[in-house]
Amino acid sequence: MLNLNKVGYDLDDISIFPERISTISSRSEVDPFIYLDDTKFLPLLVAPMDSVLNDKNYHNFIKNRIGVVLPRGIDMGSIGMESKFISKSLDINNIRSHSHVDNIKYYCIDIANGHMKKLLDIVKKIRDEDPTIRLIVGNIANPETYRDFAELGVWGIRVNIGVGQVCTTSANVSINYPIASLIDECYKIKKDNGFTTKIIADGGMRKYSDIIKALALGADLVMIGSLFNKCVESCSNTYLWKIFKVSGNLEKWLFNHKFSLYKKYRGMSTKEVQKSWGKSKLTTSEGITRWNKVEFELGKWLENFEDYLRSAMSYTDSKNLEEFKESNKIIISQNAFTRFNK
């Protein structure tokens, strides 16, 4: 049924405006961190993309206070417990075995369609068998599905389908719920019912302001793939002029001297990835592979992000991220966005 009385909004349709009077005198007075097992992180998660993250580079993100969700296929023996979340397919026996053998308690059930009843049933079984396991599930694009999983007590839900840089679900399948509206409506359900399940905005974050708006609308964390693929430290091989593979000190020297360096970034449903998982029957892909230009070093990008987030919080008189979710937002016109978008 078509709802003609409802309009969905994108992040570019939203603006945050200041509190009438802010009691915050300095950005240093705000707390832009979340806490997991007494460890503080910026409200960011690295997406489980194998052209961003692997068992060799995940430490770079953790030491920069970013949570990680390792992609499927990582050798359990090569990682430490600090890695936090391990991605698994929709296979309860796989999770059971590693939970008992490796004492791993942090899992992301990494599937494209988080609306399947099969997922809900598996989550129920896992929660009944071992409620100490922390689960991230998704992806979803219906606010009421957030309610269904939050009632089961999952740790976090990835919200958003189809708008990541290498995801073609919305383009080809026409499944999507505009992300600003989706986050806002999930947050209302969370707040009205006292749920603790974290809202994880996932996909399509192209700039600092996208992330900050997602947090202001109610996201607890923002999951990032393509942006982090563009950093020197991502695990994807680096190429000079898309031709010559470079690494190590040469890669850093070329980057510091402004040479054009590129990395490949691929969706996790591409046939290339399916082959790497050992699948014999390949399904139609809802993802693509593309080149991204290497644009920044991770530490410098994060320094900017933290400062911009602190600044937004100080304007809105938000001393922490929970207060920031209650900040003032307004729908803006295309002309208004065009005027300040640089």
GIGIPE-V406604 format. One record per run of one state. SS is the DSSP state (h for helix, s for strand, l for the rest). FROM is the first residue (numbers start at 1). TO is the last residue. If there is no record, write none. Layout:
BEGIN
ss: (SS;SS)
from: (FROM;FROM)
to: (TO;TO)
END
This chain:
BEGIN
ss: (l;h;s;l;h;l;s;l;s;l;s;l;s;l;h;l;s;l;h;l;h;l;s;l;h;l;s;l;h;l;s;l;h;l;s;l;s;l;h;l;h;l;s;l;h;l;s;l;h;l;s;l;s;l;s;l;h;l;s;l;h;l;s;l;s;l;s;l;h;l;s;h;l;s;l;h;l)
from: (1;11;14;18;27;30;31;32;33;37;39;43;44;47;58;64;67;71;76;79;81;84;85;89;92;102;106;110;117;130;134;141;143;151;156;160;167;168;169;174;179;194;198;203;208;218;221;225;226;230;231;232;238;241;244;247;248;257;261;267;271;277;287;288;289;294;296;297;298;316;320;321;325;328;332;334;341)
to: (10;13;17;26;29;30;31;32;36;38;42;43;46;57;63;66;70;75;78;80;83;84;88;91;101;105;109;116;129;133;140;142;150;155;159;166;167;168;173;178;193;197;202;207;217;220;224;225;229;230;231;237;240;243;246;247;256;260;266;270;276;286;287;288;293;295;296;297;315;319;320;324;327;331;333;340;342)
END
